[in-house]
Structure formats: structure tokens, C-alpha cells
Amino acid sequence: MAEAAVSIREVAALAGVSVGTVSNVLNRPDIVAGPTRDRVQAAIKQLGFIRNESARQLRAGRSRTIGLVVLDVANPFFTDVARGVEDEASESGLAVILCNSDDQQGKETHYLELLEEHRVQGILITPVTAAGERLARLQQRGTPVVLVDSRAPSQGQCSVAVDDVLGGELAVSRLLGDGHERIAFVGGPASIRQVADRHEGAVRALRQAGRSETGLHVVATPALNVAAGKRAAAEIAQLPPPRRPTAVFCANDLLAMGVLQEMTARRIRVPESISIIGYDDIEFAAAAAVPLSSVRQPRQLLGRTAAQLLLDEALGAGTHRHRQVMFEPELVIRQSSGPPRKPGPAAETPAVG
């Protein structure tokens, strides 16, 4: 049978002080005289007292937590963002509740309601789609919201993002500069703002090079994962060599890893027969069988900066000013991309079976 929890009154009785003094030791120890504080802490240790943090938070009106809602917790990009958020939150004595929307509107709405019910200090979110009105209502009810890896729809909200249009432009400009004329873009769904922006950047690079955007072979994917990348690569590989793209720009590194795996399985050599550039520069990009070229985002800095803005708004006592922070991406070139080479026995071997 479980033992009853030790109450604050029992601690006060053992220490020979009032309940209010015990409360001060727990919450404002600096105002309690040293000998009294030591006596209370000794009683707490002797009795094994554990404070009821939930009850304290309920009385205070807000919990010591913040919410983080991401599109896909399995994506290492969001793992790194979450690490940045957690680092910043822990320095302020806060915990992070991580929620995975799975790129589903219904799950996102459920988690937003749940976090509001738990009276979190605020919510960091990468929204599934444009969620301006729903998030604005949260703010109006007193819950600060900061968008992560997404631009704010208005000046009345903080956001931290990366210039994904520039990122797409950097990737395709490099492929064009390497001499590639047939380039594929792999990514989707197009409803995801980051995917649309990276595609826009790819098109902008073509236009700036005096090329038609129709020259970009687009392979839409239902998700941003390795499996979707493999299916896209199979579609590209089945094209006749004279029409097949000699380079692929992927909307994220998981897609790029899928493309790399499928091309390797089909004995289409990378980068000899096809170059690949990914996006995010997750840790696994450099560790791939053929290290991936990728557009690097400051992942942990994104999370830390977003958490700083959220805490400033939540704890700023009316002094907070909304900011929209935009970071610039950086192209990192590794072995998966280079100038196109003519296919031949050394560059491509027909798949068996």
C-alpha cells in the first residue's frame, strides 16, 4: 500500500515554524534567516517531502513549461531545433513539452488545445499550414506564440526562419555553375511553405541564368522522408539517359538520402552520373555513404533564438516587441555533387534483375 505524501504542515511542525515560513523557504529562500532556512531544509530531507508543483503552478496561473509543436519529430532537423529550445528553456528553469503534429492539421489543433489547457508559458510551433487566425486567437487569450522555421503572417507575432528562397537559389545556381543542364527538384507536399520557397529559389536561379523554369524536372513527393526520396529516385532513374536529369536538388536531406540509396541500388553512380544536393545539413548528411552536399540551416540557433523571443514575450512584463528574425542559409559542398560527366561503363552499370 502506497504511503501518503508528506504535507507542508508536517514539515512546519517538525521544523517548529509556520506553514508560511516553509513556503518562503521553497519559493523565496533569500528572505528567510539562515538558521531557520537550514532547519526547514533538514526537516524536508528527513521527511522526504516533495513539493506539489502542479498545485503551485495552478495557483500561479502558468506552468513552468513551454510547448514545442513540430511537423515530424523523426526528422533530425527538428531534433536539433528542439535541442536549441531545450538549452535556452533550461537556463530559465523551464521544461519543454514536445508535440509531433505529423504534418496533420487535426493533431496540431489537438496539441495546441492541450498545451493551452496546461497553461504553458508559451508555444513554439512550425505550423502545418498558414495558421494565422488560430494562433492569433491563442495570443489574444494570453498564450504567447512564436513561429519556428516559418515566417510570421503579420508584425503582431514573433518568428524565426531561414531564407529558403535563397537556399534553393544557392543550390541550383551551384548545379548550373557546375554545368548541369537537366536538373530535377524533389520535394513535397507543395503546401508546406518551406518546400514551396525552396522550389521558388530553384526557379529563380534558372531565370537568373537565362533558362526557362520548364527545364526544371519536378518530382512531387507526399512526404519529406527517405522512403519518398527513394520513390522519386526510381521515377528519375527510369527516364531514358538522354532525358534523365544529371543533378537533383532535394527539399531536405532525408529525401536526398533516399535518392542516394536508390541510385546506388540501381548502380547509377553519384556524382559521376548524377549529382545530389540536399537541404538542412543534418548530421547524417556528412556521414552518408557518399557525403551529401547540402544547404545548411543553423538548426540549434533557430530553436534557441525562438525560445529567447518566446520567454521575452512571456516574462517581459509588457516591454516585449515582436521581431521577425531571418537567417541566411549556407551551401556546403561535399562529394555528392560536381560537374556532369558523360555516362559510360565507369560511371554507370546496368542494374541486375
Residue frames as qw, qx, qy, qz and C-alpha x, y, z in Angstrom:
[[0.000, 0.888, 0.459, 0.000, 0.00, 0.00, 0.00],
 [0.412, 0.534, -0.023, 0.739, 1.40, 3.40, -1.01],
 [0.357, -0.429, -0.449, 0.698, 2.35, 5.79, 1.73],
 [0.097, 0.929, 0.356, -0.017, 0.55, 9.13, 1.98],
 [0.481, 0.564, -0.059, 0.669, 2.53, 12.09, 0.70],
 [0.427, -0.379, -0.392, 0.721, 4.20, 14.23, 3.35],
 [0.072, 0.895, 0.387, 0.211, 2.39, 17.55, 3.74],
 [0.282, 0.593, -0.182, 0.732, 3.85, 21.02, 4.17],
 [0.552, -0.697, 0.057, -0.455, 2.21, 21.16, 7.60],
 [0.945, -0.275, -0.059, 0.169, 4.22, 18.15, 8.75],
 [0.634, 0.354, -0.133, 0.675, 7.41, 19.85, 7.62],
 [0.110, -0.706, 0.095, -0.693, 6.43, 23.00, 9.51],
 [0.782, -0.580, -0.015, -0.229, 5.66, 21.02, 12.67],
 [0.915, -0.088, -0.092, 0.383, 8.99, 19.18, 12.64],
 [0.484, 0.397, -0.084, 0.775, 10.95, 22.38, 11.96],
 [0.295, -0.582, -0.496, 0.573, 8.99, 24.34, 14.55],
 [0.026, -0.186, 0.178, 0.966, 7.97, 27.09, 12.13],
 [0.545, 0.459, 0.324, -0.622, 4.80, 28.27, 10.40],
 [0.705, 0.412, 0.552, 0.172, 3.49, 26.89, 7.11],
 [0.317, 0.947, 0.028, -0.032, 4.18, 30.31, 5.62],
 [0.262, -0.775, 0.539, 0.201, 7.87, 30.05, 6.56],
 [0.653, -0.025, 0.720, 0.233, 8.15, 26.67, 4.84],
 [0.555, 0.734, 0.385, 0.073, 6.50, 28.17, 1.77],
 [0.078, 0.963, -0.228, -0.119, 9.04, 31.01, 1.79],
 [0.484, -0.497, 0.677, 0.246, 11.93, 28.55, 2.03],
 [0.652, 0.279, 0.676, 0.198, 10.55, 26.72, -1.01],
 [0.429, 0.774, 0.402, 0.236, 9.75, 29.78, -3.10],
 [0.158, 0.896, -0.130, 0.394, 11.74, 32.74, -1.73],
 [0.840, -0.280, -0.296, 0.359, 14.60, 31.31, 0.35],
 [0.423, 0.367, -0.155, 0.814, 16.52, 34.60, 0.25],
 [0.299, -0.620, 0.019, -0.725, 14.05, 36.28, 2.66],
 [0.859, -0.466, -0.185, -0.109, 14.37, 33.56, 5.34],
 [0.280, -0.806, 0.509, -0.112, 17.09, 33.77, 8.02],
 [0.426, 0.472, -0.770, -0.048, 19.89, 31.25, 7.52],
 [0.137, -0.161, 0.902, -0.377, 19.38, 29.14, 10.70],
 [0.632, 0.269, 0.430, -0.586, 15.62, 28.92, 10.08],
 [0.669, 0.515, -0.357, -0.399, 16.15, 28.01, 6.44],
 [0.243, 0.393, -0.884, 0.069, 18.61, 25.27, 7.42],
 [0.359, -0.004, 0.791, -0.495, 16.13, 23.84, 9.96],
 [0.715, 0.401, 0.167, -0.548, 13.33, 23.70, 7.38],
 [0.582, 0.531, -0.564, -0.247, 15.56, 22.10, 4.75],
 [0.001, 0.284, -0.929, 0.238, 16.67, 19.47, 7.30],
 [0.549, 0.180, 0.615, -0.537, 13.01, 18.67, 8.03],
 [0.693, 0.513, -0.177, -0.475, 12.27, 18.39, 4.32],
 [0.396, 0.470, -0.786, -0.060, 15.12, 15.94, 3.88],
 [0.196, -0.155, 0.881, -0.403, 14.21, 13.90, 6.96],
 [0.598, 0.305, 0.520, -0.529, 10.55, 13.54, 5.98],
 [0.358, 0.103, 0.783, 0.499, 11.21, 13.07, 2.25],
 [0.311, 0.711, 0.374, -0.508, 8.87, 15.95, 1.39],
 [0.334, 0.150, 0.594, 0.716, 8.25, 16.55, -2.34],
 [0.208, 0.374, 0.159, -0.890, 6.51, 19.77, -3.29],
 [0.479, 0.547, 0.686, -0.010, 3.29, 19.63, -5.31],
 [0.203, -0.216, 0.340, 0.893, 4.46, 21.58, -8.33],
 [0.015, -0.444, -0.727, -0.523, 1.15, 21.16, -10.17],
 [0.251, -0.791, -0.537, 0.150, -0.79, 22.79, -7.36],
 [0.331, -0.571, 0.007, 0.751, 1.73, 25.62, -7.12],
 [0.163, 0.019, 0.550, 0.819, 1.54, 26.26, -10.86],
 [0.090, -0.628, -0.725, -0.269, -2.26, 26.23, -10.74],
 [0.277, -0.801, -0.342, 0.405, -2.20, 28.95, -8.09],
 [0.299, -0.444, 0.257, 0.805, 0.36, 30.94, -10.09],
 [0.539, 0.671, 0.146, -0.487, -1.77, 30.74, -13.25],
 [0.624, 0.651, -0.406, -0.147, 1.06, 29.45, -15.51],
 [0.966, -0.186, 0.081, 0.160, 3.15, 26.29, -15.51],
 [0.279, -0.746, 0.484, 0.363, 6.94, 26.20, -15.69],
 [0.624, 0.113, 0.697, 0.334, 6.77, 24.73, -19.17],
 [0.333, 0.544, -0.253, -0.728, 6.70, 25.81, -22.80],
 [0.818, 0.294, 0.485, -0.100, 5.25, 23.87, -25.71],
 [0.006, 0.510, -0.624, -0.592, 7.07, 22.96, -28.92],
 [0.774, 0.385, 0.445, -0.232, 4.98, 21.65, -31.84],
 [0.074, -0.500, 0.661, 0.555, 6.97, 20.30, -34.81],
 [0.703, 0.334, -0.291, -0.557, 5.97, 18.73, -38.12],
 [0.932, 0.118, -0.341, -0.029, 7.95, 15.50, -37.76],
 [0.541, -0.745, 0.383, -0.075, 9.87, 14.53, -34.64],
 [0.917, -0.006, 0.319, 0.239, 11.61, 11.77, -36.63],
 [0.549, 0.747, -0.013, 0.373, 13.32, 14.38, -38.80],
 [0.688, -0.228, -0.229, 0.649, 16.78, 15.13, -37.33],
 [0.145, 0.480, 0.085, 0.861, 16.32, 18.78, -38.31],
 [0.497, -0.668, -0.169, -0.528, 13.57, 19.16, -35.71],
 [0.835, -0.369, -0.291, 0.285, 15.59, 17.16, -33.17],
 [0.527, 0.090, -0.121, 0.836, 18.34, 19.76, -33.43],
 [0.163, -0.567, -0.142, -0.795, 15.84, 22.64, -33.24],
 [0.718, -0.597, -0.297, -0.202, 14.36, 21.06, -30.11],
 [0.753, -0.181, -0.272, 0.571, 17.82, 20.82, -28.57],
 [0.229, 0.317, -0.037, 0.920, 18.29, 24.56, -29.05],
 [0.465, -0.597, -0.234, -0.610, 14.89, 25.25, -27.48],
 [0.821, -0.456, -0.334, 0.080, 15.62, 22.97, -24.52],
 [0.609, 0.049, -0.243, 0.754, 19.03, 24.55, -23.90],
 [0.021, -0.405, 0.010, -0.914, 17.51, 28.02, -23.67],
 [0.631, -0.539, -0.292, -0.475, 14.47, 26.94, -21.66],
 [0.810, -0.307, -0.414, 0.280, 16.51, 25.03, -19.07],
 [0.398, 0.172, -0.245, 0.867, 18.61, 28.12, -18.38],
 [0.306, -0.361, 0.020, -0.881, 15.36, 29.82, -17.31],
 [0.256, -0.065, 0.823, -0.503, 14.24, 26.88, -15.19],
 [0.711, 0.265, 0.073, -0.647, 11.59, 25.75, -17.68],
 [0.510, -0.021, 0.847, 0.149, 10.80, 22.36, -19.18],
 [0.336, 0.306, -0.466, -0.759, 9.77, 21.72, -22.80],
 [0.681, 0.239, 0.637, -0.271, 6.71, 19.69, -23.84],
 [0.022, 0.322, -0.691, -0.647, 7.47, 18.30, -27.32],
 [0.662, 0.400, 0.497, -0.395, 4.50, 17.60, -29.61],
 [0.214, -0.142, 0.762, 0.594, 4.60, 15.95, -33.04],
 [0.544, 0.412, 0.147, -0.716, 1.85, 17.14, -35.40],
 [0.563, 0.089, 0.786, 0.238, 2.89, 14.56, -38.04],
 [0.017, 0.084, -0.463, -0.882, 2.08, 17.22, -40.64],
 [0.160, -0.499, -0.819, -0.231, -1.62, 16.74, -39.78],
 [0.164, -0.480, -0.033, -0.861, -3.93, 19.66, -39.10],
 [0.724, -0.511, -0.330, -0.324, -6.08, 17.68, -36.67],
 [0.788, -0.247, -0.350, 0.443, -3.15, 16.62, -34.48],
 [0.305, 0.269, -0.137, 0.903, -1.78, 20.16, -34.48],
 [0.394, -0.541, -0.149, -0.728, -5.12, 21.57, -33.28],
 [0.821, -0.437, -0.367, -0.029, -5.35, 18.91, -30.56],
 [0.689, -0.097, -0.300, 0.652, -1.89, 19.71, -29.22],
 [0.073, 0.405, -0.035, 0.911, -2.50, 23.46, -29.26],
 [0.601, -0.565, -0.217, -0.522, -5.64, 22.96, -27.17],
 [0.859, -0.313, -0.346, 0.213, -3.81, 20.60, -24.81],
 [0.528, 0.122, -0.237, 0.806, -0.92, 23.00, -24.30],
 [0.186, -0.502, -0.032, -0.844, -3.29, 25.87, -23.60],
 [0.762, -0.508, -0.297, -0.269, -5.13, 23.71, -21.04],
 [0.814, -0.217, -0.292, 0.454, -1.80, 23.03, -19.32],
 [0.170, -0.982, -0.044, 0.072, -1.23, 26.78, -19.01],
 [0.779, 0.054, 0.082, 0.619, 2.19, 26.71, -20.68],
 [0.241, -0.623, 0.003, 0.744, 4.23, 29.90, -20.65],
 [0.387, 0.645, -0.249, -0.611, 4.03, 29.97, -24.44],
 [0.861, 0.232, 0.452, 0.024, 4.08, 27.88, -27.61],
 [0.020, -0.558, 0.608, 0.565, 6.73, 27.46, -30.29],
 [0.741, 0.339, 0.556, -0.165, 5.33, 25.97, -33.48],
 [0.016, -0.237, 0.677, 0.696, 6.17, 25.04, -37.05],
 [0.620, 0.297, 0.362, -0.629, 2.60, 25.13, -38.39],
 [0.594, 0.220, 0.750, 0.190, 1.25, 22.57, -40.84],
 [0.305, 0.614, 0.462, 0.563, -0.29, 25.30, -42.98],
 [0.021, 0.402, -0.086, 0.911, -0.92, 29.02, -42.60],
 [0.437, -0.509, -0.724, 0.162, -2.38, 29.18, -39.10],
 [0.138, 0.321, -0.128, 0.928, -2.53, 32.93, -38.59],
 [0.502, -0.490, -0.157, -0.695, -6.07, 33.19, -37.22],
 [0.847, -0.366, -0.386, -0.013, -5.87, 30.20, -34.86],
 [0.650, -0.047, -0.340, 0.678, -2.54, 31.26, -33.44],
 [0.009, -0.411, 0.044, -0.910, -3.69, 34.87, -33.14],
 [0.656, -0.538, -0.264, -0.459, -6.63, 33.69, -31.03],
 [0.811, -0.251, -0.386, 0.361, -4.21, 31.89, -28.72],
 [0.381, 0.175, -0.199, 0.886, -2.28, 35.11, -28.30],
 [0.302, -0.505, -0.139, -0.796, -5.45, 37.07, -27.61],
 [0.793, -0.500, -0.285, -0.199, -6.24, 34.64, -24.80],
 [0.411, -0.840, 0.335, -0.115, -2.84, 35.29, -23.24],
 [0.877, -0.175, 0.368, 0.254, -0.62, 32.50, -24.60],
 [0.074, 0.773, -0.429, -0.462, 2.44, 33.85, -26.46],
 [0.891, 0.289, 0.340, 0.086, 3.23, 32.13, -29.76],
 [0.037, -0.726, 0.508, 0.463, 6.44, 32.15, -31.81],
 [0.893, 0.429, -0.004, -0.136, 6.73, 30.56, -35.26],
 [0.503, -0.543, 0.607, 0.288, 9.79, 28.38, -35.82],
 [0.321, -0.074, 0.775, 0.539, 11.21, 27.82, -39.31],
 [0.161, 0.653, 0.689, 0.271, 8.25, 29.75, -40.63],
 [0.127, 0.209, 0.016, 0.969, 7.59, 33.41, -41.39],
 [0.098, 0.464, 0.627, -0.618, 5.03, 35.31, -39.33],
 [0.248, 0.610, 0.640, 0.396, 1.99, 36.45, -41.36],
 [0.074, -0.921, -0.183, -0.336, 1.97, 39.83, -39.59],
 [0.253, 0.546, -0.451, 0.659, 4.09, 42.13, -37.44],
 [0.593, -0.528, 0.191, -0.577, 1.99, 41.11, -34.43],
 [0.976, -0.192, 0.096, -0.042, 3.83, 37.84, -33.96],
 [0.232, -0.713, 0.631, 0.200, 7.43, 36.71, -33.49],
 [0.957, 0.284, 0.049, -0.042, 9.03, 34.29, -35.90],
 [0.314, -0.640, 0.632, 0.303, 12.41, 32.74, -36.60],
 [0.866, 0.434, 0.238, -0.071, 13.07, 31.40, -40.08],
 [0.483, -0.315, 0.534, 0.618, 15.70, 30.80, -42.73],
 [0.414, 0.597, -0.201, -0.657, 15.57, 32.40, -46.19],
 [0.707, 0.068, 0.701, 0.065, 14.57, 29.22, -48.02],
 [0.613, 0.778, 0.118, -0.068, 14.16, 31.00, -51.36],
 [0.083, 0.847, -0.523, -0.041, 17.81, 31.98, -51.13],
 [0.569, -0.338, 0.749, -0.012, 18.68, 28.42, -50.12],
 [0.774, 0.406, 0.486, -0.001, 17.03, 26.97, -53.20],
 [0.434, 0.891, -0.129, -0.030, 18.74, 29.57, -55.36],
 [0.231, -0.731, 0.640, 0.052, 22.16, 28.73, -53.88],
 [0.699, -0.081, 0.710, 0.026, 21.73, 25.02, -54.60],
 [0.713, 0.569, 0.404, 0.076, 20.55, 25.29, -58.20],
 [0.218, 0.940, -0.251, -0.073, 22.95, 28.14, -59.04],
 [0.384, -0.578, 0.709, 0.122, 25.79, 25.85, -58.00],
 [0.714, 0.178, 0.672, 0.084, 24.47, 22.99, -60.14],
 [0.541, 0.825, 0.160, 0.001, 24.12, 25.32, -63.13],
 [0.022, -0.896, 0.436, 0.083, 27.59, 26.66, -62.49],
 [0.570, -0.329, 0.743, 0.123, 28.92, 23.09, -62.48],
 [0.154, 0.286, -0.700, -0.636, 27.50, 22.70, -65.99],
 [0.239, 0.295, 0.918, -0.114, 24.30, 20.75, -65.36],
 [0.238, -0.014, -0.377, -0.895, 21.55, 21.43, -67.91],
 [0.627, -0.330, -0.573, -0.413, 18.96, 18.87, -66.78],
 [0.023, 0.200, -0.681, 0.704, 18.09, 19.39, -63.11],
 [0.480, -0.476, -0.693, -0.252, 15.33, 17.79, -61.03],
 [0.240, -0.383, 0.426, -0.784, 13.63, 19.21, -57.95],
 [0.526, -0.250, -0.812, -0.035, 12.38, 16.57, -55.49],
 [0.023, -0.016, -0.566, 0.824, 10.03, 17.69, -52.71],
 [0.455, -0.384, -0.441, -0.672, 6.52, 17.98, -51.38],
 [0.257, 0.731, 0.619, 0.128, 3.81, 18.45, -50.44],
 [0.290, 0.433, 0.146, 0.841, 3.87, 21.88, -52.07],
 [0.384, -0.806, -0.311, -0.327, 1.50, 23.13, -49.34],
 [0.695, -0.528, -0.129, 0.471, 4.48, 23.14, -46.95],
 [0.109, 0.986, -0.041, -0.116, 5.82, 26.68, -47.09],
 [0.414, -0.646, 0.548, 0.333, 9.46, 25.61, -46.88],
 [0.620, 0.165, 0.693, 0.329, 9.09, 23.27, -49.86],
 [0.387, 0.842, 0.361, 0.100, 7.38, 25.97, -51.94],
 [0.099, -0.953, 0.209, 0.196, 10.08, 28.51, -51.08],
 [0.518, -0.424, 0.643, 0.371, 12.94, 26.15, -51.94],
 [0.568, 0.444, 0.627, 0.294, 11.28, 25.38, -55.27],
 [0.194, 0.966, 0.165, -0.036, 10.83, 29.11, -55.88],
 [0.305, -0.793, 0.418, 0.322, 14.53, 29.63, -55.25],
 [0.606, -0.030, 0.698, 0.381, 15.40, 26.90, -57.74],
 [0.440, 0.731, 0.481, 0.200, 13.22, 28.57, -60.38],
 [0.039, -0.982, 0.057, 0.176, 14.78, 31.96, -59.60],
 [0.482, -0.515, 0.566, 0.426, 18.26, 30.52, -60.19],
 [0.564, 0.323, 0.666, 0.367, 17.17, 29.21, -63.60],
 [0.252, 0.913, 0.313, 0.068, 15.70, 32.57, -64.59],
 [0.232, -0.897, 0.251, 0.281, 18.81, 34.44, -63.50],
 [0.491, -0.298, 0.687, 0.445, 20.85, 32.09, -65.68],
 [0.368, 0.398, -0.379, -0.750, 18.59, 32.85, -68.64],
 [0.100, -0.022, -0.981, -0.167, 16.99, 29.42, -68.51],
 [0.568, -0.303, -0.331, -0.690, 13.32, 28.51, -68.68],
 [0.463, -0.310, 0.638, -0.532, 11.71, 27.20, -65.48],
 [0.918, 0.161, -0.027, -0.361, 10.18, 24.43, -67.61],
 [0.579, 0.492, -0.636, 0.135, 13.69, 22.98, -67.69],
 [0.218, -0.363, 0.745, -0.516, 13.30, 22.01, -64.03],
 [0.577, -0.129, -0.762, -0.263, 12.01, 18.44, -63.76],
 [0.401, -0.383, 0.433, -0.711, 9.75, 18.45, -60.68],
 [0.524, -0.138, -0.839, -0.042, 9.07, 15.21, -58.82],
 [0.475, -0.522, 0.139, -0.695, 6.41, 15.86, -56.18],
 [0.367, 0.031, -0.889, 0.272, 6.58, 13.75, -53.03],
 [0.533, -0.624, -0.456, -0.342, 3.83, 13.04, -50.47],
 [0.677, -0.724, -0.044, 0.127, 6.27, 13.41, -47.57],
 [0.209, 0.858, -0.434, 0.178, 9.76, 14.61, -46.69],
 [0.737, -0.463, 0.487, -0.070, 11.35, 11.29, -45.75],
 [0.221, -0.436, 0.804, 0.339, 13.79, 8.68, -47.04],
 [0.495, 0.300, 0.815, 0.025, 11.07, 6.42, -48.47],
 [0.417, 0.838, 0.254, -0.245, 9.64, 9.27, -50.56],
 [0.009, 0.787, -0.489, -0.376, 13.13, 10.09, -51.79],
 [0.385, -0.165, 0.877, 0.238, 13.67, 6.51, -52.94],
 [0.502, 0.572, 0.646, -0.053, 10.40, 6.51, -54.88],
 [0.261, 0.910, -0.046, -0.318, 11.31, 9.82, -56.53],
 [0.166, -0.606, 0.693, 0.354, 14.73, 8.46, -57.48],
 [0.507, 0.151, 0.838, 0.131, 13.14, 5.36, -59.03],
 [0.456, 0.793, 0.370, -0.163, 10.98, 7.64, -61.18],
 [0.102, 0.879, -0.345, -0.314, 14.03, 9.63, -62.29],
 [0.369, -0.398, 0.802, 0.249, 16.14, 6.52, -62.93],
 [0.593, 0.362, 0.719, 0.022, 13.51, 5.07, -65.27],
 [0.382, 0.856, -0.010, -0.348, 13.87, 8.01, -67.66],
 [0.851, 0.409, 0.040, 0.327, 15.98, 7.35, -70.77],
 [0.636, -0.351, -0.016, 0.687, 19.59, 8.52, -70.16],
 [0.292, 0.324, 0.261, 0.861, 19.36, 11.32, -72.76],
 [0.293, -0.682, -0.293, -0.602, 16.36, 12.79, -70.86],
 [0.699, -0.514, -0.433, 0.242, 17.39, 11.87, -67.35],
 [0.159, -0.963, 0.136, -0.170, 18.45, 14.79, -65.10],
 [0.694, 0.317, -0.454, 0.460, 22.14, 14.86, -64.32],
 [0.139, 0.167, -0.546, 0.809, 21.51, 16.60, -61.00],
 [0.432, -0.613, -0.632, -0.198, 18.86, 16.53, -58.27],
 [0.027, -0.322, 0.394, -0.860, 18.08, 19.23, -55.72],
 [0.438, -0.423, -0.793, -0.006, 16.06, 17.80, -52.82],
 [0.294, -0.755, -0.121, -0.574, 13.86, 19.81, -50.46],
 [0.553, -0.717, 0.359, -0.225, 15.53, 18.20, -47.44],
 [0.026, 0.565, -0.825, -0.012, 18.34, 15.80, -46.55],
 [0.612, 0.008, 0.750, -0.251, 16.07, 12.83, -45.81],
 [0.750, 0.601, 0.142, -0.238, 14.80, 12.96, -49.40],
 [0.327, 0.777, -0.532, -0.084, 18.37, 13.34, -50.63],
 [0.316, -0.392, 0.856, -0.118, 19.45, 10.27, -48.65],
 [0.741, 0.285, 0.556, -0.245, 16.60, 8.31, -50.21],
 [0.619, 0.749, -0.150, -0.182, 17.65, 9.44, -53.68],
 [0.050, 0.688, -0.724, 0.009, 21.24, 8.45, -52.93],
 [0.551, -0.156, 0.798, -0.190, 20.21, 5.00, -51.67],
 [0.769, 0.466, 0.380, -0.218, 18.04, 4.26, -54.69],
 [0.488, 0.796, -0.334, -0.129, 20.60, 5.48, -57.21],
 [0.150, -0.564, 0.809, -0.062, 23.26, 3.37, -55.52],
 [0.672, 0.064, 0.706, -0.215, 20.98, 0.32, -55.58],
 [0.731, 0.632, 0.225, -0.124, 20.45, 0.86, -59.31],
 [0.729, -0.125, 0.300, 0.602, 24.19, 1.26, -59.87],
 [0.287, 0.841, 0.168, 0.427, 23.81, 4.83, -61.04],
 [0.650, -0.152, -0.303, 0.680, 26.91, 6.38, -59.57],
 [0.158, -0.967, -0.164, -0.115, 26.90, 9.59, -57.53],
 [0.294, 0.720, 0.150, -0.611, 28.18, 12.10, -58.56],
 [0.284, -0.211, 0.701, 0.619, 29.62, 10.58, -61.75],
 [0.046, 0.370, 0.791, 0.484, 26.19, 10.04, -63.36],
 [0.257, -0.769, -0.417, -0.412, 24.00, 12.19, -61.15],
 [0.204, 0.237, -0.453, 0.835, 24.74, 14.92, -58.61],
 [0.437, -0.656, -0.608, -0.096, 22.65, 15.38, -55.46],
 [0.089, 0.285, -0.354, 0.886, 22.21, 18.39, -53.18],
 [0.357, -0.551, -0.750, 0.079, 20.03, 18.21, -50.08],
 [0.134, -0.660, 0.005, -0.739, 18.76, 20.76, -47.59],
 [0.688, -0.696, -0.069, -0.193, 19.20, 21.23, -43.80],
 [0.412, 0.550, -0.637, 0.349, 22.71, 19.72, -43.48],
 [0.826, -0.495, 0.077, -0.259, 21.67, 17.34, -40.73],
 [0.427, -0.634, 0.643, 0.046, 24.44, 15.38, -39.01],
 [0.793, 0.089, 0.598, 0.073, 23.80, 12.31, -41.16],
 [0.579, 0.807, -0.014, -0.114, 24.43, 14.28, -44.37],
 [0.103, 0.792, -0.601, -0.003, 28.19, 14.31, -43.86],
 [0.454, -0.325, 0.820, -0.124, 28.13, 10.68, -42.70],
 [0.846, 0.379, 0.134, -0.351, 26.29, 9.28, -45.75],
 [0.866, 0.037, 0.387, 0.313, 27.98, 6.63, -47.93],
 [0.439, 0.421, 0.199, 0.768, 28.64, 9.45, -50.36],
 [0.196, -0.458, -0.401, 0.769, 28.77, 12.58, -48.15],
 [0.228, 0.752, 0.589, 0.190, 25.94, 14.85, -49.20],
 [0.136, 0.183, 0.050, 0.972, 26.22, 18.39, -50.40],
 [0.204, -0.673, -0.707, 0.067, 23.54, 20.33, -48.57],
 [0.037, -0.667, -0.039, -0.743, 22.13, 23.76, -47.80],
 [0.422, -0.157, -0.692, 0.564, 22.94, 24.31, -44.13],
 [0.348, -0.756, -0.225, -0.506, 20.45, 25.82, -41.69],
 [0.088, 0.386, -0.645, 0.653, 21.53, 26.97, -38.18],
 [0.563, -0.366, -0.690, -0.272, 19.25, 24.39, -36.59],
 [0.505, -0.433, -0.582, 0.468, 20.06, 24.73, -32.88],
 [0.136, -0.106, -0.089, 0.981, 20.36, 28.51, -33.23],
 [0.345, -0.336, -0.507, -0.715, 16.86, 28.56, -34.74],
 [0.596, -0.495, -0.632, -0.017, 15.50, 26.81, -31.66],
 [0.463, -0.329, -0.390, 0.724, 17.46, 28.86, -29.14],
 [0.019, 0.061, 0.114, 0.991, 16.53, 32.19, -30.77],
 [0.438, -0.423, -0.555, -0.567, 12.85, 31.23, -30.95],
 [0.595, -0.492, -0.588, 0.243, 12.86, 30.28, -27.26],
 [0.322, -0.165, -0.212, 0.908, 14.53, 33.58, -26.37],
 [0.196, -0.225, -0.291, -0.909, 11.80, 35.52, -28.17],
 [0.562, -0.463, -0.624, -0.285, 9.08, 33.45, -26.51],
 [0.562, -0.428, -0.511, 0.490, 10.46, 33.90, -22.99],
 [0.171, -0.017, -0.047, 0.984, 10.96, 37.60, -23.57],
 [0.366, -0.337, -0.397, -0.772, 7.31, 37.90, -24.53],
 [0.650, -0.448, -0.608, -0.084, 6.07, 35.66, -21.70],
 [0.623, -0.501, -0.357, 0.483, 8.19, 37.18, -18.95],
 [0.399, 0.285, 0.077, 0.868, 8.86, 40.66, -20.33],
 [0.133, -0.597, -0.526, 0.592, 6.23, 42.45, -18.24],
 [0.304, 0.868, 0.345, -0.187, 4.88, 44.43, -21.20],
 [0.120, -0.776, 0.363, 0.502, 8.25, 45.51, -22.61],
 [0.600, 0.023, 0.721, 0.346, 8.36, 42.89, -25.39],
 [0.408, 0.622, -0.202, -0.637, 8.49, 43.92, -29.05],
 [0.895, 0.251, 0.366, -0.034, 7.67, 41.41, -31.76],
 [0.029, -0.668, 0.595, 0.446, 10.54, 40.52, -34.06],
 [0.921, 0.358, 0.106, -0.111, 10.77, 38.51, -37.27],
 [0.350, -0.658, 0.604, 0.283, 14.27, 37.02, -37.39],
 [0.866, 0.489, -0.015, -0.106, 15.55, 35.74, -40.74],
 [0.554, -0.528, 0.551, 0.333, 18.79, 33.75, -41.01],
 [0.546, 0.632, -0.417, -0.358, 20.70, 33.18, -44.25],
 [0.976, -0.053, 0.209, 0.021, 21.50, 29.60, -45.30],
 [0.082, -0.724, 0.627, 0.275, 24.92, 28.37, -46.40],
 [0.904, 0.331, -0.201, -0.181, 25.71, 25.89, -49.16],
 [0.492, -0.565, 0.660, 0.053, 28.07, 23.10, -48.07],
 [0.737, 0.481, -0.391, -0.268, 29.63, 21.17, -50.93],
 [0.608, -0.395, 0.689, -0.024, 30.70, 17.56, -50.41],
 [0.213, -0.240, 0.853, 0.410, 31.29, 14.51, -52.63],
 [0.447, 0.440, 0.771, -0.112, 27.69, 14.02, -53.81],
 [0.423, 0.864, 0.232, -0.143, 27.79, 16.86, -56.34],
 [0.399, -0.453, 0.448, 0.659, 30.12, 18.01, -59.09],
 [0.333, 0.467, -0.398, -0.716, 30.31, 18.70, -62.82],
 [0.896, 0.223, 0.229, -0.307, 28.37, 16.30, -65.08],
 [0.199, -0.448, 0.801, 0.343, 30.27, 13.52, -66.78],
 [0.629, 0.231, -0.498, -0.550, 29.40, 11.50, -69.81],
 [0.850, -0.211, 0.380, -0.298, 27.84, 8.16, -68.81],
 [0.564, 0.487, -0.659, -0.105, 29.90, 5.09, -69.55],
 [0.816, -0.118, -0.562, 0.061, 30.96, 1.77, -68.07],
 [0.423, 0.074, -0.541, 0.723, 32.96, 3.52, -65.36],
 [0.189, -0.163, 0.207, -0.946, 30.12, 5.83, -64.40],
 [0.704, -0.001, 0.212, -0.678, 27.06, 3.64, -64.63],
 [0.026, 0.135, -0.984, -0.114, 26.48, -0.09, -64.53],
 [0.578, -0.228, -0.446, -0.644, 23.07, -1.55, -65.51],
 [0.560, -0.318, 0.536, -0.546, 21.09, -2.87, -62.55],
 [0.173, 0.099, -0.972, -0.126, 20.86, -6.64, -62.25],
 [0.101, 0.329, 0.886, -0.312, 17.46, -8.34, -62.09]]
